[in-house]
């Protein structure tokens, strides 16, 4: 296939291929391709789809991203990037410093406040992310607040620079069938020219969001969360412009009073805000939310006259759901990612971060399958579902818990403030209020959910979301520590480059000459990089070495390209057996 360069880079840094240019953009040297084709077709040009495209491009896998909307949609929009998301971006070579710069000022975005209005009585506050120095030592990247539109602009710019990604906006995916060559043959609709296009791909990745048409057409059920009542929450979100940088710092402001209940999201405290209200359509029709109504609601929630301009209003709804399958049984190379695979209420900000980890998990497995690292690629690709679906179920359960905790807080506050928006003075009520606010910490301090999930280990009920215990066991993310590699200080996570397996070995585990032989055993030439403790990298404090059992016995740790541990082995034979047992499922 020929290289496809970026097209029409706009002022926002988005690489856009005009819809009229769709036919014939990709051609293959394979003679059976009589229609446009691409190795991977990604449906959905949001953060998950574009991140997935970039990760595949890092492996040299060309892909086409189609987005049915000619322009970005207003809502819902995420804004918090968790530590694991930033670790994934770090491995992909993203400019994390630049991402943080285009996000909110950390001094402005580190707090969640609960108050009777923006200028009213403060009911409580919670720090976003961990306020524990011990927790901050668990990751090289603390979370960041980057509004989704700015994140998307950055991702589109990176995608354009790869030379391996084509992005078409205004192109709608309608359906797909598996042809006689085992390829996905998708029907695409050009919403500008009204033309229909056929496109062939080996893989079809559905990243088309919570209202994805792909699930039904790929025969994938999307059931409600098991064991929980179906409570659909309806939202009205109003985007508006205002300079409120002179008010209290923070990123989220939960306004709870008898006169108004809602949430301010500060994308940029000097310019860009959103105000979110929950409503019950059984009692309040959506038609009530006119500009005049929303303007009055925002003014009341601010608490004093401040000029603002409404940009748009979006009405939407959601409730926790997780797809029954992440891989279609009727389309073997079609997969769901992101909100197409799982939807959560916005409390906790779990949606985008879960989706980025989906892309990270699947991209390297496609790369491994295409490079014949295993004789049973089907089972390796199946492990995407078996690993990522339990994580989504745990996150969905937690989002339900978050939602209930916030509802209980609102109910409690209204019961004690009554009709008066004034400070609470009696000690018993103050103590109860503090406890009710702190019960919502799991929304914003969830290091266990963020970096503590373990592949292959089914979660037992609700995870201790605020706790993370690092360790050396199969399926866990490799624990972070700062180590010396030559003259550089790097994270242990940086040693896993994403393109190969990683062996972290003690000095005496094997000779320097024999360690690289791991990658040459067998017909598949599986790439393995090795680092020897005390030779290639140095743990000066010794805490990480002790945690990983590398301070006493001769041992080695095998790590996957996505930074998750496969095993710990005591000799070279065992290490090699574990590597092939992991990849060659047919043995």
Protein Blocks (a to p, Z undefined) as FASTA:
>chain_A
ZZdddehiafkopacddfklmgopaccfblklmbdcdfbacehjbfklmmmmmmmmmnop
acddddfbfbdcfbdcdfbdcfklmmmmmmnopafklmmmmmccfklmmpccddfbfklc
cfbdcdedjfbfklmmmpcbdcddddfklmmmmmmmmmmmnopaccdehiacfbdcddfk
opacdddddfklopacddddfbdcdfebjklcklmmnopacdddehiacddddddddddd
ddfklmccdjbdcdddfkbgcddddfblklpccddddddfklmcfklmgfklmmmmmmmm
nopacddddfbdcdddddddddfbfbdfklmkbccehjlloccdfeholmmmmmmmmmmm
mmmmmmmmmnopafblmlmmmmmmmmmmmmmmmmmmmmmmmmmmmmmmmmmmmmmnmmac
cddfbfklmmmmmmmmmmmmmmmmcfklmmmpcehiacehjadfkbccddddehiacddd
dddehjbccdfklmpnolaccddddfklpcfklmmmmmmgcjkopacddddehilpccfk
ommmmmnopmmbgcdddddfkopafbdcfbfklmmmmmmmmmmmmZZ
